[in-house]
Amino acid sequence: GKAVLGLQRPTAGTVEVAGQDVTGMSLRQRSRQVADLRVVFQDPYSSLNPARTIGQTLVEPLRLMGVTGTEALARARSGLESVGLPGEAVDRRPAQFSGGQRQRIAIARALVCDPKVVVLDEPVSALDLSTQAQVLNLLADLRDQRGLSFLFIAHDLGVVRFLSQRTVVLYRGQVMETGPAEQVAQRPRHPYTLALTAAAPVPRPAEQAARRAAREAAGFGTAGAASPSATGCPFVPRCPFSTDVCVAQRPPLRLLDGSLTACHHAERVPRP
């Protein structure tokens, strides 16, 4: 997420927005792209300045684009209304809102510039379940209404499946599996994806207990239990299917059942 936003220089590869390479752009050049690429941060309590009104917060990115005065304030009010908050909230401060409302304000701040791409960094993980559902439904509606592209970063595959069309599963910075969101969630072919699926909470205690027992029986190790292989698969220390070839050779991505999977033994991974 930081590499895409230009907050951290990538060590390899390129970042393209709407077909334009923005990887090596200077800060001056990137400032012209501010309307095309926006972000919603994880914590709604720390991403808003408590000393500023909501109107001041929403108008600031517009000011950088040259939109000022009554037009900027009108767009700020419209942005709040688009996320289900009253336009007069521009005169209030963050302390007067709940966590879910603050995240709606953060979403309005991202959308007020009418961007092409929005980076969502764990946007619902700090919220309770009912508020999570409201924010996710709001994001889905805004995506469809405005034709937005979301780069949605999360650890819960269930949430990813709800909002995304394509999923990329990363472990220690390496792509483990990628494919259509429904395919990856329903029929994972990488052991790490299977572990994530098994760890996702469900609202039925009996099923949750069965999932936990199945995960423990599979023998997945805990994160940080051992150092990853320098030459092989980074998931080796935790993987119950690993063999010598996994330690010696990093598996390439290969197509299997509609997904690209980086695993030497993907055929052995059981269905959840």
Secondary structure as GFF3:
##gff-version 3
##sequence-region A 1 272
A	DSSP	alpha_helix	2	5	.	.	.	ID=ss1
A	DSSP	beta_strand	16	17	.	.	.	ID=ss2
A	DSSP	beta_strand	20	21	.	.	.	ID=ss3
A	DSSP	alpha_helix	27	31	.	.	.	ID=ss4
A	DSSP	beta_strand	37	40	.	.	.	ID=ss5
A	DSSP	alpha_helix	54	64	.	.	.	ID=ss6
A	DSSP	alpha_helix	69	82	.	.	.	ID=ss7
A	DSSP	three_ten_helix	87	91	.	.	.	ID=ss8
A	DSSP	three_ten_helix	94	96	.	.	.	ID=ss9
A	DSSP	alpha_helix	99	111	.	.	.	ID=ss10
A	DSSP	beta_strand	117	121	.	.	.	ID=ss11
A	DSSP	alpha_helix	129	146	.	.	.	ID=ss12
A	DSSP	beta_strand	149	153	.	.	.	ID=ss13
A	DSSP	alpha_helix	157	163	.	.	.	ID=ss14
A	DSSP	beta_strand	166	171	.	.	.	ID=ss15
A	DSSP	beta_strand	174	180	.	.	.	ID=ss16
A	DSSP	alpha_helix	181	186	.	.	.	ID=ss17
A	DSSP	alpha_helix	191	199	.	.	.	ID=ss18
A	DSSP	alpha_helix	205	218	.	.	.	ID=ss19
A	DSSP	three_ten_helix	236	238	.	.	.	ID=ss20
A	DSSP	alpha_helix	244	248	.	.	.	ID=ss21
A	DSSP	beta_strand	254	256	.	.	.	ID=ss22
A	DSSP	beta_strand	259	261	.	.	.	ID=ss23
A	DSSP	three_ten_helix	266	268	.	.	.	ID=ss24
###
